[in-house]
């Protein structure tokens, strides 16, 4: 069970009609006062019970001719044609039954309301739902009464949405991406690759396309290629998503031998240009005995959103999340809560690389009908009330599978409602109107150099928001070519830490403002091996002005230094403080000594033995930049550490 089941409407089975038909017959007061009509209704019911719908309809039509004021026959015919999606005939018969006796079969108003809404005749739909709510007093139908009230609210929303449309100019991604099959669940990487799930021959397969760099302004893609084995395999795979750095693919496998339920979520790591590791089940903390699918991984590389129909949720399928711990295991999956999930279906979640906005589809929130696309803002881990993305992006059709580009300017989604489609569902792109955009991200990329040269090694990158000390992005460099790729949300101050086994970590701090216009932030990283005399500038150690009090923004850097010392218990370091040349020389000397000692004392408080640490202040003796400029003086005001013993 993958995403495509939400695209194909389930046909109403004819045998359900027998039960509904029986209710119509037994509930009829009119039938009690007309024995001949009653006998013919019994005959029609018998035809229905035996599956002879043709004779059933003929008998009911005969009743309408012989007993034109007998409403049950009209209601039954309306139900038959409604069940077969012949709304034109169904409406005629329902309306005739109501004309004969307005309050005889209140359920006719409910069904008429549904059909009128489906046909976008909202004025008549509202009248039908309102009549049902005002006149149905039987407590047995309280759920249906509540449903009609909800439909009235939805219709008000629909009419207001149509009166206030949002900007929407979709265009088909073309034959290089779409074909005669189903294409859906797209995912975009930072290096301009599009991955899609495609259903062909009743199975799902993965494809990817590279951006046509010669036509960047037109969002054109080169011909798609089928992904290798794995992740494609002989098992039923699907619903794939790629981490923003393109290194990890999360996807569902159904019926696997090591699975916990009907479909489980797995992960594969990219190991070469187009080779992937054997899929690994995320384990029982994530997967259940039910259906688990449609994952979306955040840019921190740790937070995973997915869909499940497991027991204990709010509705039929809910959105859950889990977090990857430092030991490589996942936390027990948690439901995202009633603010996001409803008693109906929530599917196809997408967390933008900025980690500020979650997009998903639902038929349980107030919408245009069917599956609508919604978005929820994330602030300090809390989700806002979902916002309908608007008409005409959403319509009475099913709209799902929306993803948004890293720069937040355009979106891609799956649809079958346009005449220019290549197949059953195609992928379309459109410029996303400003109010629905997430925070933009900039792509940071470069190479890692180990003692001045590239190596077949991996380096771990972590970017933290200096204000919140929260990880906003992390990745590992490609061990085959030393390159790396990661996202940085704009409008914040960040601390970067890069680590690799056997080398001293590298740290940087920088700010990305909303005024940044470049798509890529290029930064090469230089690591120095752990050896006596090696020096590291602690770029992210901050103090109050003219004080030796450590600021909270220093915590990420201090924790990284602590980890280095814990991982290398034999090394001893000297922590040194430095100032610019402004102010009194003796004052600067004393300040540098106290600042170095503050770092030393913090490490001792965290368990590092005092004999492994020395602190020393050098004042303004050793500038590394020109003190004549503000930027130069900023570089000179620094904290460093030096390896004084590595054995």
SVG drawing of the C-alpha trace seen along z (x, -y; Angstrom):
<svg xmlns="http://www.w3.org/2000/svg" viewBox="-53 -53 108 67">
<polyline fill="none" stroke="black" stroke-width="0.4" points="0.0,0.0 1.7,-3.1 0.8,-6.6 -1.0,-5.7 -4.0,-4.3 -5.0,-7.8 -5.2,-8.7 -7.5,-6.0 -11.1,-6.5 -12.5,-3.3 -15.6,-2.1 -18.7,-1.6 -19.4,2.0 -22.9,2.9 -23.6,5.2 -23.5,2.2 -26.5,0.9 -28.5,3.9 -28.2,2.7 -29.0,-0.9 -31.9,0.2 -33.2,2.3 -33.2,-0.7 -35.2,-2.7 -37.8,0.0 -38.2,0.8 -38.2,-2.8 -41.0,-3.9 -44.2,-5.1 -45.6,-5.4 -45.0,-1.7 -47.1,-0.9 -50.1,-2.6 -49.7,-1.2 -49.6,2.6 -49.1,2.9 -46.3,0.4 -44.8,2.2 -45.0,5.6 -43.2,4.1 -40.5,2.6 -40.0,6.0 -39.6,7.4 -37.1,4.7 -35.1,5.4 -35.0,9.1 -33.5,8.3 -30.9,6.1 -30.1,8.8 -29.4,11.2 -27.2,8.7 -29.7,8.1 -29.5,4.3 -31.1,4.0 -34.3,5.7 -34.2,3.8 -34.1,0.4 -36.9,1.5 -39.1,2.4 -38.5,-0.9 -39.2,-2.8 -42.5,-0.9 -43.4,-1.9 -42.9,-5.6 -45.2,-5.2 -48.0,-3.3 -47.6,-5.2 -46.1,-8.6 -46.7,-10.0 -44.7,-7.2 -41.4,-8.8 -39.5,-5.7 -39.0,-4.5 -37.5,-7.8 -35.2,-7.7 -34.1,-4.2 -33.4,-5.1 -31.5,-8.2 -29.3,-5.9 -28.7,-3.5 -27.6,-6.2 -25.6,-8.0 -23.7,-4.7 -22.8,-4.4 -21.6,-8.1 -24.4,-9.0 -25.2,-12.2 -27.4,-13.7 -30.0,-11.0 -29.5,-10.6 -30.3,-14.3 -33.5,-14.1 -34.9,-11.2 -33.9,-12.6 -35.4,-16.0 -38.6,-14.3 -38.9,-12.3 -38.4,-15.6 -41.0,-17.4 -43.6,-14.7 -42.8,-14.7 -40.1,-17.3 -39.5,-15.6 -40.1,-12.0 -36.4,-10.9 -34.1,-13.4 -31.1,-11.3 -31.9,-12.4 -30.9,-16.0 -27.6,-14.6 -26.8,-12.7 -28.0,-15.6 -25.7,-17.9 -22.7,-15.6 -23.5,-15.5 -24.1,-19.2 -20.8,-19.9 -19.0,-17.5 -20.5,-19.3 -19.5,-22.7 -23.1,-23.8 -22.4,-25.2 -25.6,-27.2 -27.8,-24.1 -25.4,-22.0 -25.6,-24.5 -29.5,-24.4 -29.5,-20.6 -27.0,-20.3 -28.8,-23.1 -32.2,-21.5 -30.9,-18.2 -29.3,-19.9 -32.4,-21.9 -34.8,-18.9 -33.0,-15.7 -33.8,-15.2 -33.0,-11.5 -29.9,-11.1 -29.0,-8.0 -27.8,-10.4 -25.7,-12.7 -22.5,-11.9 -24.2,-12.7 -25.6,-15.9 -22.0,-16.9 -20.7,-16.0 -23.3,-18.2 -22.3,-21.1 -18.7,-20.5 -19.7,-20.5 -21.5,-23.9 -18.2,-25.3 -16.2,-23.8 -18.6,-25.3 -18.2,-28.8 -14.4,-28.3 -14.6,-27.1 -16.7,-30.1 -14.4,-32.6 -11.3,-30.8 -12.7,-31.0 -13.4,-34.7 -9.8,-35.2 -7.6,-33.0 -3.9,-32.7 -1.2,-33.1 -0.9,-29.7 0.6,-29.2 1.5,-25.4 3.5,-23.9 4.1,-20.3 7.7,-19.1 7.6,-17.5 8.4,-14.1 11.9,-13.9 10.2,-13.5 6.6,-12.4 5.3,-9.4 2.2,-7.3 2.6,-5.9 2.0,-7.5 4.7,-9.9 4.4,-11.2 6.2,-11.8 9.0,-14.0 12.1,-15.1 14.7,-17.7 18.3,-17.7 20.5,-20.8 22.6,-19.9 19.7,-20.2 18.5,-16.6 14.9,-15.4 14.0,-12.0 10.5,-10.5 8.5,-7.5 6.9,-6.0 4.3,-3.2 4.6,-0.9 3.3,2.6 1.6,2.5 4.9,1.9 6.7,-1.2 10.2,-2.1 12.6,-5.0 13.9,-7.4 16.1,-10.5 16.7,-13.4 19.5,-15.9 18.8,-19.6 19.6,-20.9 22.2,-23.5 21.9,-25.1 18.2,-26.0 18.3,-26.8 15.9,-29.7 13.2,-27.4 13.4,-24.6 14.1,-21.9 15.4,-18.4 17.4,-16.0 15.9,-12.5 15.2,-10.6 17.2,-7.5 16.1,-4.4 17.9,-4.1 20.1,-1.0 19.7,2.0 19.3,1.1 17.1,-0.8 15.2,0.6 14.8,4.3 12.4,7.2 10.4,6.3 7.7,3.8 9.5,0.5 8.2,-3.1 7.6,-6.4 11.2,-7.5 12.8,-10.7 16.4,-12.0 18.1,-14.0 18.9,-17.5 22.6,-16.6 21.8,-13.7 23.6,-11.2 20.7,-9.2 17.6,-7.8 14.6,-6.8 11.9,-4.7 9.3,-2.0 9.5,1.7 6.4,3.8 6.4,7.5 10.1,7.6 11.4,10.6 12.9,8.3 9.8,6.1 7.6,5.5 4.4,4.7 2.9,4.6 5.3,1.8 8.3,0.5 10.7,-2.4 14.3,-1.7 17.4,-3.8 20.3,-3.5 23.4,-5.5 25.0,-6.8 28.4,-5.1 29.4,-6.3 28.3,-8.3 25.1,-6.1 25.5,-3.3 23.7,-2.8 24.1,-0.6 21.9,2.3 18.7,1.0 18.6,1.0 15.3,1.2 14.9,-1.7 13.8,0.7 10.8,1.2 10.9,-2.3 9.9,-3.6 8.1,-0.8 5.0,0.9 2.9,3.9 0.8,1.6 1.6,-0.4 4.5,-2.9 5.5,-4.9 6.1,-8.3 9.1,-9.5 10.6,-13.0 13.9,-13.7 14.8,-17.2 18.1,-18.9 19.5,-18.3 19.7,-14.6 18.0,-13.4 14.3,-14.3 12.2,-12.0 8.5,-12.6 6.4,-9.7 2.8,-8.4 1.3,-5.5 -2.1,-3.9 -1.1,-2.2 -3.5,-2.0 -3.7,-4.8 -3.7,-7.6 -6.3,-10.4 -7.6,-9.1 -7.2,-6.7 -3.6,-7.7 -1.5,-10.1 1.8,-11.9 4.5,-10.8 8.0,-11.8 11.2,-10.2 14.7,-11.4 18.1,-9.8 20.1,-9.6 23.9,-9.9 24.2,-6.1 22.6,-5.5 19.2,-4.4 15.9,-6.1 13.6,-7.4 10.1,-5.8 8.0,-7.5 5.5,-10.0 2.2,-11.2 2.5,-14.8 -0.7,-15.6 -4.3,-16.7 -3.3,-20.1 -1.9,-18.4 -3.7,-15.1 -7.5,-14.6 -10.0,-11.8 -9.4,-11.4 -6.2,-11.0 -3.0,-13.0 -0.4,-12.0 2.7,-13.0 4.5,-15.2 7.4,-17.3 9.7,-19.2 11.5,-22.1 15.4,-22.2 15.0,-25.3 13.1,-23.3 10.6,-26.1 7.6,-24.8 5.9,-21.4 3.7,-20.7 1.3,-17.9 -2.0,-16.8 -5.3,-16.1 -8.9,-15.5 -9.7,-16.1 -9.0,-19.9 -11.2,-22.5 -10.6,-22.5 -11.8,-22.5 -12.7,-18.8 -10.7,-15.6 -7.1,-15.9 -5.9,-19.5 -2.4,-20.7 -1.7,-22.5 1.4,-24.0 2.3,-24.5 5.0,-26.9 7.4,-25.5 8.6,-27.8 10.8,-26.4 9.6,-22.9 5.9,-23.9 3.6,-23.6 1.1,-26.4 -2.5,-25.6 -2.4,-24.3 -3.1,-26.8 -4.8,-25.7 -2.4,-26.6 -5.4,-28.0 -7.4,-27.9 -6.7,-27.1 -3.7,-25.1 -6.3,-23.1 -9.6,-22.1 -12.2,-19.5 -9.7,-17.0 -6.9,-15.3 -3.8,-17.6 -0.8,-15.9 2.9,-15.3 4.1,-19.0 7.8,-19.8 9.4,-23.3 12.7,-24.2 15.6,-25.1 15.4,-28.8 11.7,-28.7 10.6,-30.2 8.9,-27.3 7.1,-24.1 6.6,-20.7 3.6,-18.5 1.6,-15.6 -1.7,-16.1 -4.0,-14.4 -6.4,-17.3 -4.7,-19.1 -5.3,-18.3 -1.6,-18.5 -0.7,-15.4 1.5,-12.7 0.0,-9.9 -2.1,-9.0 -0.5,-11.5 2.2,-14.0 4.6,-16.3 4.0,-20.0 6.0,-23.0 4.8,-26.5 6.1,-29.7 5.0,-29.6 3.3,-32.8 5.2,-34.6 2.8,-34.0 3.1,-30.2 6.9,-30.2 9.2,-28.8 12.4,-30.4 14.9,-30.2 18.1,-28.2 21.5,-28.7 23.5,-25.8 27.0,-25.6 29.5,-23.5 33.2,-22.9 36.0,-20.4 37.8,-19.1 41.6,-19.2 43.5,-17.1 46.9,-18.6 46.6,-20.4 45.5,-17.5 42.3,-15.5 41.9,-12.1 39.6,-9.1 38.1,-10.1 34.8,-11.3 34.4,-14.5 31.4,-15.3 29.8,-18.7 27.5,-20.3 25.9,-23.7 24.2,-25.1 22.2,-28.2 24.3,-30.2 21.3,-31.7 19.4,-28.5 22.3,-26.0 20.1,-23.8 21.5,-21.7 20.0,-23.1 22.0,-21.0 24.5,-18.2 26.2,-16.0 29.3,-14.1 31.7,-14.7 32.0,-12.4 34.9,-10.1 35.6,-9.5 36.2,-13.1 36.3,-15.1 33.3,-17.3 30.4,-18.3 27.0,-19.9 24.6,-21.2 21.9,-23.9 21.9,-27.1 18.6,-28.8 18.9,-32.6 18.6,-35.3 20.5,-33.8 24.0,-33.5 25.7,-30.1 28.5,-28.2 30.1,-25.5 32.1,-22.6 33.9,-20.1 35.5,-16.9 37.3,-13.9 39.0,-11.1 42.7,-11.8 42.3,-15.5 41.6,-18.6 38.2,-20.1 37.7,-23.2 35.3,-25.9 33.8,-28.9 31.1,-31.5 29.1,-33.4 25.7,-35.1 23.4,-34.7 21.0,-37.6 17.7,-37.8 19.5,-40.0 21.8,-37.2 21.1,-36.5 23.7,-33.9 22.5,-30.4 25.8,-28.8 28.1,-29.7 31.5,-28.2 33.7,-27.2 36.7,-24.9 37.7,-23.3 41.2,-22.7 41.9,-20.2 45.1,-19.6 46.2,-16.3 46.5,-15.9 50.1,-16.5 52.2,-18.6 52.3,-22.2 49.0,-22.1 46.9,-25.2 43.1,-25.7 41.3,-29.1 38.1,-28.7 36.0,-30.9 32.8,-30.4 33.9,-31.4 32.2,-34.6 32.5,-36.9 30.6,-39.9 32.3,-43.1 35.3,-43.9 34.5,-40.9 35.7,-37.3 32.1,-36.0 31.4,-33.3 28.2,-33.9 25.7,-31.1 26.5,-31.3 29.9,-29.7 28.3,-26.5 28.3,-24.7 32.1,-25.4 32.8,-24.4 31.0,-21.2 32.9,-20.3 36.2,-21.0 35.0,-18.8 34.2,-16.0 37.7,-16.2 39.3,-15.9 37.1,-13.0 37.8,-11.2 41.5,-11.7 42.3,-11.2 46.0,-11.4 46.3,-14.9 47.1,-18.0 46.3,-21.5 47.2,-25.1 44.2,-27.5 45.3,-31.0 43.6,-34.3 44.4,-37.2 43.1,-40.8 43.4,-43.6 45.6,-46.6 42.9,-49.0 43.0,-50.2 45.5,-49.8 48.2,-47.1 48.2,-45.8 44.4,-45.7 44.4,-43.7 47.0,-41.3 44.9,-40.7 41.6,-40.3 43.2,-37.7 44.5,-35.7 41.0,-35.7 39.3,-34.7 41.6,-31.8 41.1,-30.7 37.3,-30.9 37.4,-28.3 39.8,-26.1 37.4,-26.2 34.4,-25.3 36.2,-22.2 37.3,-21.2 33.7,-21.6 32.6,-19.2 35.1,-16.5 38.4,-17.2 41.3,-16.7 43.1,-19.9 46.5,-18.5 45.5,-18.2 44.8,-21.9 46.9,-25.0 45.7,-28.6 47.7,-31.6 47.0,-35.2 49.0,-36.9 47.2,-40.2 47.9,-42.0 51.3,-40.4 50.4,-38.1 47.9,-39.7 46.9,-37.6 45.3,-40.5 45.7,-44.3 44.5,-46.1 43.7,-49.2 40.3,-47.8 37.3,-46.6 37.4,-43.2 41.1,-42.8 40.6,-43.7 37.7,-41.2 40.0,-38.4 42.7,-39.4 40.2,-39.1 40.3,-35.4 40.7,-32.2 42.9,-29.4 44.1,-26.1 47.5,-24.4 48.4,-20.7 51.3,-20.6 51.3,-16.8 49.7,-14.2 51.0,-11.0"/>
</svg>
